[in-house]
Each structure stands twice: as C-alpha cells, then as structure tokens.
Amino acid sequence: TEIRSILSEISETKTSSVGIRGASALETWDNGSLLGLAQVLVVSDIFDRVAPLLRSNHQQQAVEEAFKLVRERLRLLTGKEKASDVFGPTGQSDKFYTELFGLDESFKELDDRVRDHCVGVAHTQLAIQNYRNVLFHTPYADGEVRQTLQYLVLASLAFESISSQLPFTVATEIREWVEAKRLS
C-alpha cells in the first residue's frame, strides 16, 4: 500500500494491483521519488550507504556501492567475494553451505525445498556478479531511474539472503557459551 501510494504520487495516476499504469512516468522521476521508493524497498544497510549518492544524482555509483556491499558480505562469510568461487558456475556447489546457511549436509542430501532455497540464493549472488561486470564495462545512461531501483532491490535481496543466517561458527560459539553458563 505504501509503495502504491508513493507510485501514485510520482506518476500522478492510480496504480493497478498488477502493474503501474503510466509506467513511462518512471523515466521522469526525480531524486526524491527514487529515494522514497528505495527507502521502502531496500534494506537499511544498503540504503544508508547509497542514499547520499542517490541524493547527488550519482545513480551508477549507488548501484556499484550496493553491489560492493553484497560482495563484501559474501567475503566476510566465506573468505571469497566472487559468487562463482563460492557457489560454482551453476550455483550448486555446497562448499560454503555451513558458513552461509548453517548446513552440514551435502547438496544431494538436502530436501528439495532447502536445496531450491540455496540454489536461489546462489543464483541471486551470481546475478550480482554478472550485473556488476556489465556495469563495469558499459557506460551508464543518465536518467535510468527505473533500472537503478531494480538493481538496488536485487542487491537488497542478495544481501539479505546471506545476512539472515547466523554463521555456523558464531552459532556454535553462542551455544557453547549458553551451555557453559546454564550448565545444561
């Protein structure tokens, strides 16, 4: 509801439940409109870091910064910042599942739902790696507000998907501390 309200204000038309009527209005968004929508859709860790760049109309740098945060989070958890080094080119390597998901089972031992989740996270990370490469080699056109928002939302999803799981080593340390304190 909040997003629809913001979009209605931006495009000065009502939004439908499926899509945005008058979507061409997206091309005329100003920085304030982008900031308002990004603040609703993007996790605060990323938004707080890119908001100054968005305010100063440095959209490409904002996207690059968001992607850097995702890569940095991946590096902190696994020691590697390239998604292909962590998940393999197909997204099915379970080499870092303990660090990322707290799982000790191999990929083949996981039930379908958990396996699909892990592969989804892997492909999101691989998408960040590939889009980052595209942005690095392609000039960014001014006024691509819609694409900026889409990249920021993707970065937010990728960041949150590997940030929500407590790393296995930290979880083990907490469990050992609690057991020692409670003597149980």
C-alpha positions as CSV (number, residue, x, y, z in Angstrom):
1,T,0.0,0.0,0.0
2,E,2.8,2.4,0.9
3,I,4.6,1.6,-2.4
4,R,1.4,2.2,-4.4
5,S,0.9,5.5,-2.6
6,I,4.4,6.6,-3.5
7,L,4.0,5.5,-7.1
8,S,0.7,7.3,-7.4
9,E,2.2,10.5,-6.2
10,I,5.1,10.1,-8.6
11,S,3.2,9.2,-11.7
12,E,0.0,11.3,-10.7
13,T,-2.1,8.3,-11.8
14,K,-3.5,5.4,-9.8
15,T,-1.6,2.1,-9.8
16,S,-3.2,-1.2,-10.5
17,S,-2.8,-4.3,-8.4
18,V,-0.7,-5.9,-11.2
19,G,1.4,-3.1,-12.6
20,I,1.8,0.6,-13.0
21,R,-0.4,2.5,-15.4
22,G,1.5,5.3,-17.0
23,A,4.8,3.5,-16.4
24,S,6.5,5.9,-18.8
25,A,6.3,8.4,-15.9
26,L,9.1,6.3,-14.3
27,E,11.5,8.0,-16.7
28,T,10.7,11.4,-15.2
29,W,11.2,10.5,-11.5
30,D,13.3,12.9,-9.6
31,N,15.8,12.0,-6.9
32,G,13.3,12.5,-4.1
33,S,10.9,10.0,-5.7
34,L,13.7,7.5,-6.1
35,L,14.9,8.0,-2.6
36,G,11.4,7.5,-1.2
37,L,10.8,4.2,-3.0
38,A,14.3,2.9,-2.4
39,Q,13.9,3.6,1.3
40,V,10.8,1.3,1.3
41,L,12.3,-1.5,-0.9
42,V,16.0,-1.6,0.0
43,V,17.4,-3.0,3.3
44,S,18.7,-0.2,5.6
45,D,22.3,-1.5,5.5
46,I,22.4,-0.7,1.8
47,F,20.0,2.3,1.7
48,D,22.0,4.1,4.4
49,R,25.2,3.7,2.3
50,V,23.7,4.7,-1.1
51,A,21.3,7.4,-0.1
52,P,23.9,10.2,-0.3
53,L,24.9,9.0,-3.8
54,L,21.2,8.9,-4.9
55,R,20.6,12.4,-3.5
56,S,23.5,13.8,-5.5
57,N,22.2,12.0,-8.6
58,H,25.1,9.5,-8.8
59,Q,23.0,6.5,-9.6
60,Q,25.7,4.4,-11.2
61,Q,27.9,4.8,-8.2
62,A,25.0,4.0,-5.9
63,V,24.4,0.7,-7.7
64,E,28.1,-0.1,-7.7
65,E,28.3,0.6,-4.0
66,A,25.3,-1.6,-3.3
67,F,26.9,-4.5,-5.2
68,K,30.2,-3.9,-3.3
69,L,28.3,-4.3,-0.1
70,V,26.9,-7.7,-1.2
71,R,30.3,-8.9,-2.3
72,E,31.9,-7.7,1.0
73,R,29.2,-9.6,3.0
74,L,29.9,-12.7,0.9
75,R,33.7,-12.3,1.6
76,L,33.1,-11.8,5.3
77,L,31.2,-15.1,5.5
78,T,33.2,-17.3,3.1
79,G,36.6,-15.6,2.6
80,K,35.8,-15.2,-1.1
81,E,34.0,-12.3,-2.8
82,K,33.2,-13.8,-6.2
83,A,29.9,-15.7,-6.2
84,S,31.3,-18.1,-8.8
85,D,34.1,-19.0,-6.4
86,V,31.6,-19.7,-3.6
87,F,28.8,-21.4,-5.5
88,G,30.4,-22.6,-8.7
89,P,29.2,-21.5,-12.1
90,T,26.0,-23.5,-11.8
91,G,25.2,-22.3,-8.3
92,Q,25.2,-25.9,-6.9
93,S,28.5,-26.0,-5.0
94,D,27.9,-26.7,-1.4
95,K,31.4,-25.8,-0.3
96,F,30.3,-22.9,1.9
97,Y,26.8,-24.1,3.0
98,T,27.9,-24.3,6.6
99,E,29.1,-20.7,6.7
100,L,26.2,-19.3,4.7
101,F,23.2,-21.5,5.8
102,G,24.4,-23.4,8.8
103,L,24.0,-26.7,6.9
104,D,26.3,-29.7,7.3
105,E,24.6,-31.8,4.7
106,S,25.9,-32.1,1.2
107,F,23.8,-30.6,-1.7
108,K,22.4,-34.0,-2.7
109,E,21.3,-34.8,0.9
110,L,19.1,-31.7,1.3
111,D,15.4,-31.9,0.8
112,D,14.0,-30.2,-2.3
113,R,12.8,-27.1,-0.6
114,V,16.1,-26.3,1.2
115,R,18.1,-27.2,-1.9
116,D,15.9,-24.8,-4.1
117,H,16.4,-22.1,-1.5
118,C,20.2,-22.5,-1.5
119,V,20.3,-22.5,-5.3
120,G,18.1,-19.4,-5.4
121,V,20.4,-17.6,-3.1
122,A,23.4,-18.8,-5.2
123,H,21.8,-17.5,-8.5
124,T,21.0,-14.2,-6.9
125,Q,24.6,-13.8,-5.9
126,L,25.7,-14.9,-9.4
127,A,23.4,-12.3,-10.9
128,I,25.1,-9.6,-8.8
129,Q,28.5,-10.7,-10.0
130,N,27.3,-10.7,-13.7
131,Y,25.4,-7.4,-13.4
132,R,28.4,-5.8,-11.7
133,N,30.6,-6.9,-14.7
134,V,28.1,-5.4,-17.1
135,L,28.0,-2.1,-15.3
136,F,31.8,-2.1,-15.1
137,H,32.1,-2.4,-18.9
138,T,29.1,-0.4,-20.0
139,P,28.6,3.3,-19.8
140,Y,25.6,4.1,-17.6
141,A,23.0,6.4,-19.2
142,D,21.7,9.3,-17.1
143,G,18.1,9.1,-16.1
144,E,17.8,5.4,-15.8
145,V,16.0,5.6,-12.5
146,R,13.9,2.6,-13.0
147,Q,16.9,0.4,-13.7
148,T,18.7,1.9,-10.7
149,L,15.9,1.0,-8.5
150,Q,15.7,-2.6,-9.9
151,Y,19.5,-3.1,-9.3
152,L,19.2,-1.7,-5.8
153,V,16.3,-4.1,-5.0
154,L,18.3,-7.0,-6.4
155,A,21.3,-6.0,-4.3
156,S,19.0,-5.8,-1.3
157,L,17.6,-9.3,-1.9
158,A,21.1,-10.8,-2.4
159,F,22.4,-9.0,0.7
160,E,19.6,-10.1,3.0
161,S,19.6,-13.7,1.7
162,I,23.1,-14.2,3.1
163,S,22.7,-11.9,6.1
164,S,19.7,-13.6,7.7
165,Q,21.5,-16.8,8.6
166,L,23.7,-16.7,11.7
167,P,27.1,-18.1,10.6
168,F,27.6,-21.6,11.9
169,T,30.8,-20.8,13.8
170,V,29.0,-17.9,15.6
171,A,26.0,-20.1,16.4
172,T,28.3,-22.8,17.8
173,E,30.1,-20.3,19.9
174,I,26.9,-18.9,21.3
175,R,25.5,-22.4,22.0
176,E,28.7,-23.4,23.9
177,W,28.6,-20.2,25.9
178,V,24.9,-20.7,26.8
179,E,25.6,-24.4,27.8
180,A,28.5,-23.3,29.9
181,K,26.5,-20.6,31.7
182,R,23.5,-22.8,32.3
183,L,25.5,-25.9,32.9
184,S,23.0,-27.8,30.6
